[in-house]
Amino acid sequence: MDKKYVSLKDLAEELNVSVSTVSRALKDHPDISFEMRQRVKELAEMRHYSPNPLAMGLLKQETRMIGVIIPDIITHFYASIIAGIESVARENGYFVLISSSNESTQKEIESVENLLKARVEGFIVCLSKQTTSYDHFKGLLKRNIPLVFFDRTCLENEVSCVTVDNREASRKVVHHFYQQGYRRVAFISGPDYLNISKERIAGYYDGLNDCNLQIDPELLVKCDLSTDSARAAMNRLLSLSNRPDAVYGINDFVVFAAMKEIRKHNLEVPNDIGLVGFTDEFHATVVTPELTSIVHPTFQIGESAARLFIDQTERGRMPQMVILKTELKVRESSVLKGQPR
């Protein structure tokens, strides 16, 4: 027998008995003789047999598998969230299947379909940046398939969600710039339909009002979260007759692109323009100067999302909203000389 995976049927054929006899022998069923139980167990060990959780789950109408859909699989932000999901899932006897939408609505829809074919019991999802129609998720709700969103969310009145306090985090950034002596604060936001864009824009205006800074519509620019779009947004800000002296972006990668454009214009960070990012990716401590950024409790986001999923799946709880706090990690990119951190 030279098979990668050995099944109950394989063991039964080798012993010339029924599959049910092998199954019951492995469970020490009293109807199976001691001698047969020993023979089955010895062969199972010799052939490195292990139960197939998917097949067992299908028999019970449950697979204990959670489908997780994320925009990408390469950033520390999502990797840490997945680690949090897996930690809680493992504690509760669940497996996790991961699929990436690559920021595409079409691939997100395909991910839902493929994970359903794999018999996942439900989904934990962060929306792609393109997603404006939620029909593929509404279809899951109609079928009573458990669903939880995190970070980029939708259907908040119908679906459990985990987010951070984006509004307060954005407000915190403006306050920090003001305390450092910056007065023309710009924000590079994302697409209007994303909840994180709307919430962080609201916090941006909160901060400007708190600090009695002028609200200039030209200082709020938007991008589609791509590098090229972020660079174009930064160039629009730099082309203003009265350019900003501080800029923050909807995520760190937007700010990394902005940093390159600032240098192309022979300007220095932080002396000419202060910079702050969101999400605090690993690269934040590698670039020069090191990037000040809003730190998300990523592992905790994953844990919370998994707990909401299990609450819904096993306890039938109604949709809940979990909002977590962030931290502003101050580094060199937003600290003017002579100013305290």
Beta strands, then each sheet from edge to edge (+ up, - down):
strand 1: 65-70
strand 2: 95-100
strand 3: 122-125
strand 4: 147-150
strand 5: 160-164
strand 6: 185-189
strand 7: 220-222
strand 8: 246-249
strand 9: 274-278
strand 10: 292-295
strand 11: 321-324
strand 12: 327-329
sheet 1: 2+ 1+ 3+ 4+ 5+ 11+
sheet 2: 7+ 6+ 8+ 9+ 10+ 12-
end
